[in-house]
Amino acid sequence: MSDATSSSEERARIDGKSTSLFDFYGKPKFLKVLPLSLQHLLAMIAGVITPPIIVAGVVGASVEEKLLLIQIAVLASGVCTVFHLYGVWKFGARLPAIFGVGFAYVPTLVAVGAQYGIEGILGAQLIGGMTMVVVGYFIQYIRHLFPPVVAGTVVLVIGLSLYDIAIRYMAGSGNVNAANFGDPINWIVAVVTLLTVLIAAQFGKGVIKLSAIIVGIVVGYLLSLSLGLVSFDNVANASWVAVPKLMPFEMEFHTAAIASMVVICVINSVQTIGDLSATTVGGMNRELKTKELTGGLLGNGLTTTISSFFGALPTSTFSQNVGIVAMTKVISRYVLALAGIFMILAGLSPKFGAMITTIPYPVLGGATITVFGMITMTGIQLLVKDEMSARNMTIVGLSLALSLGIAAEPSAIEQFPAVLRDLIGGAPIVVAAITAFTLNIVLPKKSLSDEAKEREKIANEDKDTKGEANNQGDNLSQRSVHAE
């Protein structure tokens, strides 16, 4: 390629005249962009709406509060995505990535919400978001403290700790005391939904494959309609347009809730690093730049902080959309921005949120259990990036044993001070993060080759010791012969 051609292409990019789908600054024609944008929208929507639905059930929110949580989550996800694509000052990744209300926070939100309600969640989120901003400023200096063995352990525990939620939903409700909980009809709907997701994901092609969760929800929803499990009462009463209000919920600040949220926000920052790195490597064929990394973390912290004032839950990158970018190589920010705009428009309509609330719990459970499973597998993928030395296996094994063990038997820490009990007993992620982080710092760093050399050295020492013992035995025998 000649220098003239190269410089003209660069000028086109700078002037915003590029129409390529494979250029971040490209602005292709609308009809070309539309299906690609809808693809991203379909891939993220289930992940956006499910956390507020779960949290609403845990905190005992009213129908109106549940609608609000869903509406603001959709709106915040759209705003957050557009913000990161274009950026403001030092804030924003300026990469082809989708941001929105994330699944990774759900176990912590459930634990905090069960004790302190939505007010406790939002108060802790405010501090957690500020912490993420601080992490963003110093990430280049502390990134080495969160290697794959630490981040992978925490992500693995996040996935494992979500399974009981999915099973309760498949059985009919987030509340085990609800009417018809465990009814076979609920399980039939959930299993049909799950099978549809699996078939679409494994045998489907194109948009069907990428939108497997939505396809499963549609099939499960239609089945629920035929069985009389869907009610549209809330939809009829919902307005068409509503502007979000500042401070729709009060904030409360509890030490244990704040500590739990800070831990998961820091861990999520590590996960964001992974997603942004996967975006640049998989979609742009280059490594993640420090400026992009810092901007992404600063922006995510800022949006999480601001979201707390409007009732939106914490935000994070969406790994499923990272996969789409890596697979298609379509990195035009116009494609992703259009998906974000669609989310904003949907978030301004309570009618949309009301429609979402008509989805029965078994449908959500059958669709999302696969997502929870993928979170678990993501943790395992992170773990195997580090070699499985005895040191690393100790870190992972002990972190899993302590976090999941305490979660399974909370009475074991019943005699602990209330603050400490609430901190480590509320969410297994906190125990896993603290244990993995501490062990990674304290335990001597030994690779598989170091451990092999150590074993070889011990084996040689044993041989030398045995040889010396044999020599001593021979000398004694010779002395005995001479004495005779």
PLY file of the C-alpha trace (Angstrom):
ply
format ascii 1.0
element vertex 484
property float x
property float y
property float z
element edge 483
property int vertex1
property int vertex2
end_header
0.00 0.00 0.00
1.40 3.42 -0.98
1.99 6.19 1.54
-0.57 8.38 -0.26
-3.28 5.72 0.02
-2.42 5.09 3.66
-2.53 8.79 4.56
-5.85 9.31 2.74
-7.40 6.43 4.69
-6.09 7.91 7.93
-7.56 11.32 7.05
-10.89 9.65 6.30
-10.83 8.02 9.71
-9.98 11.26 11.49
-12.61 13.22 9.58
-15.22 10.56 10.29
-15.66 9.81 6.56
-14.81 6.11 6.78
-17.76 3.80 6.10
-16.02 0.56 7.06
-17.58 -1.82 9.60
-14.05 -2.85 10.55
-12.86 0.63 11.52
-13.63 1.92 15.02
-14.32 5.39 13.60
-16.25 4.04 10.62
-19.86 5.08 10.05
-21.48 2.58 7.66
-24.95 2.99 6.19
-27.85 2.60 8.61
-29.42 -0.44 6.91
-26.06 -2.19 7.04
-25.61 -1.38 10.71
-29.13 -2.15 11.95
-29.00 -5.98 12.05
-25.54 -5.89 13.62
-26.76 -3.48 16.31
-29.82 -5.63 17.03
-27.49 -8.59 17.38
-25.62 -6.81 20.19
-28.90 -5.69 21.71
-30.30 -9.23 21.80
-27.06 -10.57 23.26
-27.08 -8.11 26.18
-30.75 -7.57 27.03
-31.23 -10.73 29.12
-28.12 -9.91 31.12
-29.37 -6.37 31.75
-32.90 -7.14 32.93
-32.23 -10.20 35.10
-30.15 -8.59 37.91
-32.82 -5.98 38.79
-35.50 -8.69 38.69
-33.46 -10.85 41.09
-32.69 -7.94 43.40
-36.33 -6.80 43.41
-37.36 -10.25 44.56
-34.75 -10.35 47.33
-35.54 -6.91 48.78
-39.29 -7.41 48.57
-39.82 -4.53 46.15
-43.32 -3.49 45.15
-44.49 -3.84 41.54
-43.81 -0.14 40.92
-40.30 -0.39 42.41
-39.57 -3.50 40.36
-40.61 -1.71 37.16
-38.42 1.23 38.09
-35.37 -0.95 38.75
-35.77 -2.63 35.35
-36.40 0.64 33.51
-33.41 2.45 34.99
-31.15 -0.60 34.46
-31.96 -0.61 30.73
-31.52 3.16 30.47
-28.24 3.17 32.42
-26.85 0.36 30.24
-27.55 2.35 27.08
-26.07 5.56 28.46
-23.03 3.71 29.82
-22.33 2.02 26.47
-22.49 5.28 24.48
-20.40 7.05 27.13
-17.59 4.49 26.85
-17.64 4.53 23.05
-17.06 8.29 22.82
-15.59 9.13 26.24
-15.35 12.37 28.18
-11.90 13.69 29.14
-10.01 10.78 30.77
-13.16 8.75 31.31
-14.31 6.08 28.88
-12.58 3.13 27.21
-13.18 4.38 23.63
-13.26 0.75 22.51
-15.94 -1.38 20.77
-17.32 -2.74 24.04
-20.79 -2.94 25.58
-21.21 -1.82 29.19
-24.28 -2.24 31.37
-25.76 -3.53 34.63
-23.72 -6.68 35.22
-24.35 -10.23 36.44
-21.07 -10.49 38.34
-22.41 -8.33 41.15
-25.56 -10.41 41.71
-24.33 -12.64 44.59
-23.11 -9.60 46.53
-26.26 -7.60 45.72
-28.41 -10.51 46.90
-26.43 -10.83 50.14
-26.48 -7.09 50.87
-30.10 -6.67 49.77
-31.30 -9.51 52.01
-29.86 -7.72 55.06
-30.12 -4.02 54.25
-32.59 -3.68 51.36
-32.22 -1.62 48.21
-31.15 1.37 50.35
-28.15 -0.57 51.66
-27.25 -1.72 48.15
-27.21 1.79 46.68
-25.26 3.25 49.60
-22.61 0.56 49.30
-22.60 0.95 45.52
-21.80 4.65 45.83
-18.64 3.87 47.81
-17.84 0.89 45.56
-18.02 3.09 42.46
-15.65 5.61 44.01
-13.28 2.77 44.81
-13.35 1.69 41.17
-12.32 5.20 40.14
-9.35 5.01 42.53
-8.43 1.59 41.13
-8.58 3.08 37.64
-6.03 5.74 38.55
-3.59 3.26 40.10
-4.29 0.12 38.05
-0.98 0.23 36.18
0.80 -0.01 39.55
-1.36 -2.69 41.19
-2.34 -4.82 38.20
0.28 -7.43 39.12
-1.53 -8.09 42.43
-4.47 -9.63 40.54
-3.01 -12.34 38.31
-5.29 -14.92 36.63
-5.09 -17.24 39.63
-6.71 -14.56 41.82
-9.20 -13.15 39.32
-10.10 -16.62 38.06
-10.79 -17.92 41.56
-13.19 -15.09 42.30
-15.01 -15.36 38.95
-15.32 -19.13 39.51
-16.91 -18.56 42.92
-19.25 -15.94 41.43
-20.56 -18.53 38.98
-20.88 -21.29 41.59
-22.71 -19.03 44.03
-25.41 -18.18 41.46
-26.68 -21.71 40.85
-29.13 -21.79 43.74
-30.80 -18.63 42.41
-31.30 -20.22 38.99
-32.68 -23.42 40.53
-35.17 -21.49 42.68
-36.32 -19.59 39.60
-36.72 -22.82 37.66
-38.86 -24.14 40.52
-41.16 -21.13 40.24
-39.94 -18.23 42.37
-37.02 -16.61 44.13
-38.92 -17.29 47.36
-39.07 -20.96 48.42
-42.24 -20.24 50.42
-44.14 -18.90 47.40
-47.30 -20.61 46.23
-46.75 -23.38 43.63
-42.99 -23.40 44.31
-41.62 -26.64 42.85
-44.76 -27.35 40.82
-43.97 -29.77 37.93
-45.50 -27.27 35.49
-42.78 -24.78 36.46
-40.10 -27.36 35.80
-41.60 -28.26 32.42
-41.47 -24.60 31.35
-37.93 -24.19 32.71
-36.59 -27.34 31.03
-38.19 -26.47 27.67
-36.61 -23.02 27.90
-33.22 -24.51 28.80
-33.35 -27.06 25.96
-34.28 -24.31 23.49
-31.27 -22.25 24.60
-28.97 -25.24 24.19
-30.34 -26.15 20.75
-30.12 -22.55 19.52
-26.61 -22.12 20.90
-25.20 -25.41 19.63
-27.10 -26.02 16.39
-28.26 -22.53 15.39
-26.44 -20.23 12.98
-25.92 -16.48 12.72
-28.20 -14.31 14.82
-30.08 -17.35 16.19
-26.88 -18.76 17.64
-25.76 -15.44 19.07
-29.20 -14.73 20.54
-29.79 -18.19 22.01
-30.91 -16.85 25.40
-33.52 -14.55 23.87
-34.73 -17.39 21.63
-35.12 -19.57 24.71
-37.01 -16.84 26.55
-39.40 -16.36 23.59
-40.18 -20.09 23.39
-40.57 -20.40 27.16
-42.74 -17.29 27.21
-45.06 -18.63 24.51
-45.37 -21.91 26.40
-46.17 -20.00 29.60
-48.85 -18.03 27.74
-50.51 -21.25 26.60
-50.46 -22.54 30.19
-51.94 -19.35 31.64
-48.82 -18.40 33.62
-48.57 -14.82 32.24
-50.45 -11.78 33.52
-50.59 -8.43 31.69
-52.20 -6.40 34.50
-49.01 -4.39 35.16
-48.56 -3.61 31.46
-51.98 -1.99 31.16
-51.28 0.27 34.12
-47.77 1.34 33.04
-47.21 4.68 31.29
-45.57 4.96 27.88
-42.87 7.48 28.77
-41.20 8.43 32.05
-38.02 10.36 32.85
-35.81 8.89 35.61
-35.84 10.72 38.93
-32.91 11.63 41.12
-32.78 9.58 44.34
-35.88 7.40 43.85
-34.59 5.39 46.83
-32.81 6.58 49.94
-29.25 5.48 50.63
-28.01 3.74 53.75
-24.40 3.08 54.64
-23.48 -0.11 56.50
-19.88 -1.18 57.09
-20.36 -4.83 56.11
-22.32 -3.91 52.97
-19.71 -1.35 51.91
-16.83 -3.78 52.49
-18.55 -6.48 50.41
-19.31 -4.06 47.59
-15.79 -2.61 47.55
-14.31 -6.10 47.23
-16.56 -7.08 44.33
-16.01 -3.72 42.60
-12.23 -4.20 42.76
-12.58 -7.77 41.47
-14.89 -6.58 38.69
-12.20 -4.10 37.68
-9.91 -7.08 37.09
-12.62 -8.76 35.03
-13.03 -5.54 33.02
-9.31 -5.65 32.23
-9.82 -9.15 30.81
-12.81 -8.15 28.70
-11.15 -5.03 27.29
-7.98 -7.01 26.53
-10.07 -9.66 24.76
-11.74 -6.89 22.74
-8.50 -5.39 21.45
-6.75 -8.71 20.87
-9.72 -10.53 19.35
-11.36 -7.66 17.45
-8.53 -5.23 16.71
-5.47 -7.52 16.56
-3.46 -5.54 19.08
-2.77 -5.30 22.79
-4.79 -3.10 25.15
-3.25 0.36 25.61
-2.73 1.77 29.10
-4.82 4.84 28.22
-7.75 2.62 27.17
-7.43 0.47 30.27
-7.33 3.45 32.60
-10.19 5.19 30.79
-12.33 2.05 30.89
-11.89 1.56 34.63
-12.33 5.25 35.42
-15.46 5.38 33.28
-16.94 2.24 34.81
-16.34 3.61 38.29
-17.94 6.93 37.35
-21.04 5.33 35.81
-21.43 2.97 38.78
-21.22 5.93 41.15
-23.69 8.11 39.24
-26.06 5.16 38.69
-26.52 4.77 42.45
-28.21 8.19 42.58
-30.86 7.05 40.07
-31.47 3.54 41.39
-29.47 1.70 38.71
-27.30 -1.23 39.81
-23.48 -1.40 39.22
-22.20 -1.58 35.67
-19.57 -3.75 33.98
-18.47 -5.00 30.58
-20.55 -7.66 28.81
-18.43 -10.68 27.92
-20.99 -12.07 25.46
-20.71 -8.91 23.37
-16.92 -9.12 23.54
-17.31 -12.54 21.97
-19.39 -11.08 19.14
-16.75 -8.44 18.40
-13.96 -11.04 18.47
-15.89 -13.34 16.13
-17.19 -10.82 13.58
-14.31 -8.30 13.77
-16.97 -5.56 13.41
-15.55 -2.76 15.57
-17.36 0.34 14.24
-18.50 2.29 17.28
-21.54 3.40 15.25
-22.81 -0.21 15.38
-22.52 -0.43 19.17
-23.72 3.15 19.71
-26.93 2.39 17.84
-27.50 -0.58 20.16
-26.93 1.76 23.10
-29.44 4.28 21.72
-32.07 1.54 21.37
-31.47 0.71 25.05
-31.89 4.35 26.04
-35.21 4.61 24.18
-36.45 1.39 25.78
-35.31 2.64 29.19
-37.45 5.75 28.87
-40.60 3.63 28.57
-42.07 2.02 31.73
-44.27 0.03 29.34
-41.16 -1.88 28.24
-40.21 -2.63 31.83
-43.76 -3.79 32.56
-43.60 -6.22 29.62
-40.34 -7.61 30.99
-41.94 -8.30 34.39
-44.50 -10.57 32.74
-41.75 -13.14 32.03
-42.38 -16.02 34.49
-39.60 -17.05 36.88
-39.22 -20.56 35.35
-38.46 -18.98 31.98
-35.79 -16.72 33.50
-34.31 -19.63 35.44
-34.15 -21.93 32.42
-32.54 -19.22 30.30
-30.04 -17.85 32.80
-28.66 -21.04 34.32
-26.55 -21.39 31.17
-25.22 -17.86 31.71
-24.26 -18.74 35.27
-22.53 -21.84 33.95
-20.58 -19.74 31.46
-19.45 -17.41 34.26
-18.08 -20.47 36.05
-16.28 -21.62 32.91
-14.87 -18.12 32.40
-13.31 -18.43 35.84
-11.77 -21.76 34.88
-10.45 -20.27 31.63
-8.79 -17.51 33.64
-7.28 -20.04 36.03
-5.64 -22.12 33.32
-3.88 -19.03 31.98
-1.60 -19.55 34.96
0.15 -22.90 35.24
-1.44 -25.24 37.77
1.53 -25.49 40.12
1.12 -26.80 43.67
1.21 -23.17 44.84
-1.60 -22.06 42.56
-3.70 -25.14 43.28
-3.35 -24.37 46.98
-4.60 -20.82 46.40
-7.60 -21.98 44.37
-8.46 -24.98 46.52
-8.28 -23.19 49.86
-10.21 -20.17 48.56
-13.00 -22.42 47.26
-13.09 -24.53 50.41
-13.34 -21.58 52.81
-15.75 -19.44 50.76
-18.20 -22.17 49.74
-17.84 -24.00 53.07
-18.83 -20.95 55.12
-21.66 -20.17 52.69
-22.99 -23.72 53.07
-22.80 -23.63 56.87
-23.24 -20.00 58.06
-23.82 -21.15 61.66
-20.08 -21.91 61.82
-19.36 -18.18 62.24
-22.40 -17.38 64.36
-20.22 -16.41 67.34
-18.20 -13.86 65.33
-18.74 -10.10 65.87
-21.76 -8.89 63.89
-19.77 -6.74 61.46
-17.33 -9.52 60.63
-20.13 -12.08 60.43
-22.08 -9.96 57.98
-18.96 -9.30 55.90
-17.69 -12.85 55.41
-20.97 -14.68 55.84
-23.02 -12.60 53.47
-21.28 -13.47 50.21
-18.72 -16.21 49.42
-17.04 -13.89 46.93
-15.60 -11.79 49.75
-13.98 -14.77 51.47
-12.67 -16.11 48.14
-11.22 -12.74 47.15
-9.52 -12.08 50.49
-8.10 -15.62 50.69
-6.82 -15.71 47.09
-5.37 -12.19 47.28
-3.59 -12.87 50.59
-2.19 -16.27 49.62
-0.93 -14.91 46.30
1.12 -12.32 48.18
2.29 -14.55 51.05
3.10 -17.86 49.35
6.50 -18.07 47.62
6.15 -17.88 43.85
7.20 -21.22 42.39
6.60 -22.37 38.85
6.14 -25.97 37.73
9.78 -26.05 36.64
10.87 -24.74 40.06
8.84 -27.44 41.78
10.30 -30.09 39.46
13.84 -28.93 40.26
12.99 -29.00 43.96
11.75 -32.60 43.71
14.84 -33.55 41.71
17.06 -31.98 44.36
15.30 -33.91 47.13
15.62 -37.13 45.12
19.35 -36.53 44.61
19.81 -35.80 48.31
18.06 -39.08 49.10
20.41 -40.90 46.72
23.45 -39.24 48.31
22.22 -40.11 51.79
21.59 -43.71 50.74
25.02 -43.86 49.10
26.73 -42.57 52.24
24.84 -45.11 54.32
25.98 -47.93 52.00
29.59 -46.70 52.15
29.48 -46.62 55.94
28.09 -50.15 55.91
30.89 -51.35 53.64
33.53 -49.73 55.89
32.12 -51.46 58.97
32.17 -54.79 57.18
35.78 -54.32 56.15
36.80 -53.40 59.70
35.06 -56.49 61.00
36.97 -58.73 58.57
40.33 -57.18 59.56
39.54 -57.63 63.24
38.98 -61.36 62.69
0 1
1 2
2 3
3 4
4 5
5 6
6 7
7 8
8 9
9 10
10 11
11 12
12 13
13 14
14 15
15 16
16 17
17 18
18 19
19 20
20 21
21 22
22 23
23 24
24 25
25 26
26 27
27 28
28 29
29 30
30 31
31 32
32 33
33 34
34 35
35 36
36 37
37 38
38 39
39 40
40 41
41 42
42 43
43 44
44 45
45 46
46 47
47 48
48 49
49 50
50 51
51 52
52 53
53 54
54 55
55 56
56 57
57 58
58 59
59 60
60 61
61 62
62 63
63 64
64 65
65 66
66 67
67 68
68 69
69 70
70 71
71 72
72 73
73 74
74 75
75 76
76 77
77 78
78 79
79 80
80 81
81 82
82 83
83 84
84 85
85 86
86 87
87 88
88 89
89 90
90 91
91 92
92 93
93 94
94 95
95 96
96 97
97 98
98 99
99 100
100 101
101 102
102 103
103 104
104 105
105 106
106 107
107 108
108 109
109 110
110 111
111 112
112 113
113 114
114 115
115 116
116 117
117 118
118 119
119 120
120 121
121 122
122 123
123 124
124 125
125 126
126 127
127 128
128 129
129 130
130 131
131 132
132 133
133 134
134 135
135 136
136 137
137 138
138 139
139 140
140 141
141 142
142 143
143 144
144 145
145 146
146 147
147 148
148 149
149 150
150 151
151 152
152 153
153 154
154 155
155 156
156 157
157 158
158 159
159 160
160 161
161 162
162 163
163 164
164 165
165 166
166 167
167 168
168 169
169 170
170 171
171 172
172 173
173 174
174 175
175 176
176 177
177 178
178 179
179 180
180 181
181 182
182 183
183 184
184 185
185 186
186 187
187 188
188 189
189 190
190 191
191 192
192 193
193 194
194 195
195 196
196 197
197 198
198 199
199 200
200 201
201 202
202 203
203 204
204 205
205 206
206 207
207 208
208 209
209 210
210 211
211 212
212 213
213 214
214 215
215 216
216 217
217 218
218 219
219 220
220 221
221 222
222 223
223 224
224 225
225 226
226 227
227 228
228 229
229 230
230 231
231 232
232 233
233 234
234 235
235 236
236 237
237 238
238 239
239 240
240 241
241 242
242 243
243 244
244 245
245 246
246 247
247 248
248 249
249 250
250 251
251 252
252 253
253 254
254 255
255 256
256 257
257 258
258 259
259 260
260 261
261 262
262 263
263 264
264 265
265 266
266 267
267 268
268 269
269 270
270 271
271 272
272 273
273 274
274 275
275 276
276 277
277 278
278 279
279 280
280 281
281 282
282 283
283 284
284 285
285 286
286 287
287 288
288 289
289 290
290 291
291 292
292 293
293 294
294 295
295 296
296 297
297 298
298 299
299 300
300 301
301 302
302 303
303 304
304 305
305 306
306 307
307 308
308 309
309 310
310 311
311 312
312 313
313 314
314 315
315 316
316 317
317 318
318 319
319 320
320 321
321 322
322 323
323 324
324 325
325 326
326 327
327 328
328 329
329 330
330 331
331 332
332 333
333 334
334 335
335 336
336 337
337 338
338 339
339 340
340 341
341 342
342 343
343 344
344 345
345 346
346 347
347 348
348 349
349 350
350 351
351 352
352 353
353 354
354 355
355 356
356 357
357 358
358 359
359 360
360 361
361 362
362 363
363 364
364 365
365 366
366 367
367 368
368 369
369 370
370 371
371 372
372 373
373 374
374 375
375 376
376 377
377 378
378 379
379 380
380 381
381 382
382 383
383 384
384 385
385 386
386 387
387 388
388 389
389 390
390 391
391 392
392 393
393 394
394 395
395 396
396 397
397 398
398 399
399 400
400 401
401 402
402 403
403 404
404 405
405 406
406 407
407 408
408 409
409 410
410 411
411 412
412 413
413 414
414 415
415 416
416 417
417 418
418 419
419 420
420 421
421 422
422 423
423 424
424 425
425 426
426 427
427 428
428 429
429 430
430 431
431 432
432 433
433 434
434 435
435 436
436 437
437 438
438 439
439 440
440 441
441 442
442 443
443 444
444 445
445 446
446 447
447 448
448 449
449 450
450 451
451 452
452 453
453 454
454 455
455 456
456 457
457 458
458 459
459 460
460 461
461 462
462 463
463 464
464 465
465 466
466 467
467 468
468 469
469 470
470 471
471 472
472 473
473 474
474 475
475 476
476 477
477 478
478 479
479 480
480 481
481 482
482 483
